[in-house]
Amino acid sequence: MQFTSHMDQALEEAQKAASRGEVPVGAVLVAPDGQVVAAAGNRTRELNDPTAHAEMLVIRQACAEAGVERLAGHDLYVTLEPCAMCAAAIAAARLRRVYYGASDPKSGGVAHGACVFDHPQSHHAPEVYDGLAEQDCAKILRDFFATKRRAE
């Protein structure tokens, strides 16, 4: 099967999040057959929920729609390196692969910080591919925070 990136759609979700005043992170969850089963951007402020990260939202949606707690064979595309909370949810959901754009040295939980998938308590470690559309993913975050700083 030919590789098809879904990072453009994740970037669209990040842009929607930015337009709502949310930190612009977008995620897309893809089933083993290549179909997109969920897409979301951050909604922590809108939902008053610190766990409403894009990754958590797509995992919740896909699990609810499929009526399962694990999504073996599914791939996640996310514009920013998942934090430790999201990485733990990714491991619990047994996702097959994670593709992310921008690294997050401050709050990341995959290649930085907790390195959740490398921890002995992690029951599952997906394949991880970083740097997908990295410049575009980093730019949307830089632009968002530059606008926020100018407004203060």
C-alpha positions in Angstrom: 0.0 0.0 0.0 1.2 3.5 -0.8 1.9 6.0 2.0 -0.5 8.9 2.2 0.2 11.7 4.7 -2.8 13.2 6.5 -0.7 16.1 8.0 -2.4 18.6 5.7 -5.7 17.8 7.4 -4.1 18.0 10.8 -2.7 21.4 9.9 -6.3 22.5 8.9 -7.5 21.4 12.3 -4.7 23.3 14.0 -5.7 26.4 12.1 -9.3 26.0 13.2 -8.1 25.7 16.8 -6.1 28.9 16.4 -9.2 30.7 15.1 -11.0 29.7 18.2 -8.2 31.1 20.4 -6.9 27.6 21.2 -3.2 26.6 21.0 -3.0 25.4 17.4 -2.6 21.7 17.5 -4.5 19.4 15.1 -4.8 15.7 15.0 -6.2 13.1 12.5 -6.7 9.5 13.3 -6.6 7.0 10.4 -8.0 3.5 10.4 -6.0 0.5 9.0 -7.9 0.8 5.7 -6.7 4.4 5.3 -10.0 6.1 6.1 -10.0 9.1 8.4 -12.1 8.2 11.4 -11.6 11.3 13.5 -10.1 14.8 13.2 -9.9 17.6 15.8 -8.0 20.5 17.1 -7.3 21.5 20.7 -10.5 22.5 22.6 -9.2 23.0 26.2 -10.5 26.5 26.6 -13.7 26.0 24.7 -14.6 22.9 26.8 -12.9 24.0 30.0 -11.1 20.7 30.0 -7.3 20.5 30.4 -7.4 17.0 28.8 -9.2 18.2 25.6 -6.0 18.0 23.5 -6.4 17.2 19.8 -5.0 13.7 20.3 -7.3 12.9 23.2 -10.3 14.1 21.3 -9.7 12.0 18.2 -8.9 8.9 20.3 -12.1 9.4 22.3 -14.2 10.0 19.2 -12.9 6.9 17.4 -13.2 4.6 20.4 -16.8 5.8 21.0 -17.8 5.4 17.4 -16.2 1.9 17.2 -17.4 0.8 20.6 -13.9 -0.3 21.6 -11.2 0.9 24.0 -8.3 0.0 21.7 -7.5 1.1 18.2 -4.9 -1.4 17.1 -3.8 -0.7 13.5 -4.7 3.0 13.6 -2.3 5.8 12.8 -2.2 9.2 14.4 -1.1 12.4 12.6 -0.5 15.3 14.9 1.1 18.7 14.3 3.0 18.8 17.6 4.9 16.1 19.5 2.4 14.6 22.0 2.7 15.6 25.6 3.1 12.8 28.3 -0.7 12.7 28.9 -1.4 12.2 25.2 1.5 9.7 24.8 0.1 7.6 27.6 -3.4 7.6 25.9 -1.8 6.7 22.6 -0.1 3.7 24.3 -3.3 2.7 26.1 -5.2 2.9 22.8 -2.5 0.7 21.2 -2.1 2.9 18.1 0.1 1.5 15.5 2.0 4.6 14.4 2.3 8.3 15.4 3.4 10.9 12.9 4.1 14.3 14.3 5.4 17.5 12.9 7.0 19.9 15.3 9.1 18.8 18.2 8.2 20.1 21.7 11.3 20.3 23.9 9.4 22.0 26.6 6.3 19.8 27.0 6.8 16.8 24.7 6.4 13.3 26.0 7.7 11.2 23.1 11.2 12.4 22.2 11.5 14.8 25.1 10.7 14.9 28.8 9.0 11.7 30.0 9.7 9.7 26.8 6.6 7.7 27.6 7.0 5.0 25.0 10.5 4.2 26.2 9.4 3.8 29.8 9.2 0.3 31.2 5.7 0.9 32.4 4.5 1.6 28.9 2.5 -1.4 27.8 2.7 -0.5 24.1 5.1 1.6 22.0 3.8 2.7 18.5 6.2 3.3 15.6 7.0 7.0 15.8 7.9 9.3 12.8 8.8 12.9 13.6 9.4 15.9 11.4 6.5 15.4 9.0 5.7 18.9 7.6 7.8 20.2 10.5 8.3 23.7 9.2 4.6 24.3 8.6 3.6 22.8 12.0 6.2 24.9 13.8 5.2 28.1 11.9 1.5 27.9 12.9 2.6 27.7 16.6 5.2 30.5 16.3 2.7 32.8 14.5 0.0 32.1 17.1 2.2 32.9 20.1 3.7 35.9 18.4 0.2 37.3 17.9 -0.6 36.5 21.6 2.6 38.3 22.8 1.8 41.4 20.7 -1.8 41.5 22.1 -0.5 41.6 25.7 
